[in-house]
Amino acid sequence: MGKDGFYHHPQEDMFRKFGVPLPTASTHGTEDSIRNSLERLVPNKWTLEGNMLIGETVEGHRIAQTIPTDYICRGSDAAGLPLLEKIVL
């Protein structure tokens, strides 16, 4: 407990001891503005390993999803989505 009867974090006590103002948090925008400025990771290369459909982005990130085994991947379309073809026996 501090002298004022409240609990203060030890790091805050150091600021108070030396008379330095506590750090403040500043916002960089609203949640909506941040979400609107984000770029979607769109894979540009798709491969099929077993039943795992794996997409790679330009930045090198990998996105994986399982698909039914009766589909094969034939590449990707102009929008970057995988072209899947159903296998008919």
Summary of the structure (lengths in Angstrom):
residues: 89
radius of gyration: 26.0
end to end distance: 75.3
largest distance: 80.5
contacts: 151
relative contact order: 0.13
helix: 18%
strand: 29%
